[in-house]
């Protein structure tokens, strides 16, 4: 599928405002059911989610956290990339690493009974477990943990929370990993390639 180039200028600003209004309306009753929506692809939006969690629109950071939270509710990962989607339109965006950043971590309990809770940069709270697994990337940048937020959308665990997570690692059957939420998440799990 060919994606039209990102737009900029007044028309793009209007499109951003229309998208915000549609997202606000679609999400007024809770989480947006983006997986059910099949609108036409309308091109690309000059929006980049940086690896540090910043949302950049037309080269400038989106300074209103409420706007970032709103757009995060209509974010979806399709086979051909990340999109913002409403019932009426779908626009491609760029995501450098993961669309979310897990900025805080808390844990209590021990081993499989342990509860690990993350808060993301858009104030979503996730409890690690089978529905929200951990995965680990061991690329050239060292160990990078991620937690599943929802529907194939992952949060990169921030450096400070990574140190806390590493302290909880243990070895089981020759594999290093983290136990939480009734499950064990090995560092070399098959989901690491997700």
N, C-alpha and C positions, 0 to 999 in steps of 0.2 A: 504494500500500500504506500503510495506516495504521499508524503506529508508536506503541505504548503509551508512556506517559510514563516518564521515568527514575525508577527506584526508589531509595529511600534507606532507611536504618535497618537493623535486624538482618537482614531478608530479603535486602537488597541486599548486605550484607557476606557472608552465606552464599553468595549467587550468585557473588560475586567469588572466594571461596575455591574453590568448585566449578569455576569457570572456570579458575582457576590450576591446579588438580589435573588437569583434563582437558587443558589446554594442555601441562602438564609430561609427561603420559603420551603425548600425541600427538606431541610433539617429541623423545621420548627416543631416537629413532634418527636424528636429524638434523633438517633443515628440515621443517616441517610442510607437507603437501601441501594447503594451504587451497583451492587452485583446484579440487580434485576433490570437496571436501565440499559437500553440499547439504542442510544441516540446516534445520529450521523456524526462522523468525524468532521470537525469544522476547521482543522488546521492546527497550528502550533502557537502557543503563547510564550512570550519571552519571559519565562519564569524558571528560575533555577533554584533547587533546594541544595544548598552547599553541604559538604561533608560535616561541617561544624554545626549544622542545624539551621543556619540562616536561610530565609526565603528571600530571594532577590528578584525583583520585578523590573524589567527594563534597565538593569544595571544598578538599581538602588534597593537597599534593604526595605522590606515591608516593616515599618516601625510599629504598627499596631498589632499587639499580640492577639487581640480578638479577631482580626482579619485572618491571621495565620491559622488560628484554631478553626475558623469557619471553613477556610479552603481545605484544611486537613480532613474535614468530614466528607468531602466529595472527591477525595483522592482514591485512585484505583490503579492497580498494576495489571495491565493487559499483556498478552503475549508479545506485543510489539513495543511495550514500554509503559511509562507512567503517564496517566491522564487525569485531568480534572473533568468530572462528568456530572451533568444534571440530566433531568428527564428530556431536555431539549437539545443539548449539544455536548460534544466531547472534544477536549483540546489537549494536545500533547504538551508535556513539560519535560524539563531535564532534571534528573536527580543524580548527583555526583556519587553518592555511596548508598545510604539508606535514607528513606524519607523522614524518619524520626530519629531523635536522639534521646536515649534514656539517661536523664540527668541526675537522678537520685535513686538510691537503693537502700532498702531496709530489709533485715532478715530476722527471723526468730525461729526457735526450734532447732532440731538436729536431724541430719541425714535426710531420709525420705519424708519425714514429718516436718522438715524445715519449710518455712514459707519465705519466699523471696519476692519482694514487691518493688517494682520500678515505677517511677513517675517520669513521663516523657516531657519534652520541651513544649508540647501542646496540652499539658496537664491531664493526659490519660494515665490511668493507673492500671498496671498489669501485674497479675500474680503468676509467677513462673509455674508451669505444670504442663500436662499433655496438650492443653489447648493453646498455651503460650510458651512453646519450647525455647530453649536456648540453643544457639548454634555458634560455632567458633570458626573464624577464618584465621589461618596461620600463614598468610602471605608474607611477602618481604617486609612488611611494616610491623611484624611481630603479631602477637595474639590479639585478635579483635573479636570480642563477643557481641552477639546480637540477640535480641528477644523479639519474638513474633508479637506484633501489636494486634493485627487483624488481617484476614484475607490476603495473605502474601505480602503484607506491608510490615517491614522489619524496622526496629530501632537499633542503631548502633549504641552500645553501652559507652557512655562518656568515660574518659580516662580515670577520673576520681572514683567512679563506681566500679570500674574494671579492677582497681586495686582491692576493693572490698570483695568483689566476686572471686578473685584469685585466692584470697585468704580462705574461702570456703571449699576450695578444690580438695578432692581426695582421690585415692586410687581404689578402683574396684576391678577385680579380675584382670589386672594388668593395664587398665585404662584409667587415665587421669580425667576427671570430670567434676561436675557439680550435681549434687542431689537436692531436689526441691519438688514440692507439690506431688509427691508420690512417684516421682520418676528420676532417672539418672541420665544426665546429659553429658556424654563423653566429648572430650575436646576434638577427637578425630571422628565425629559422627558423620554419617552420609549427608545430613542436612547442611553440612558446612559448605557444600557447593551450591546451595539454594540461592 
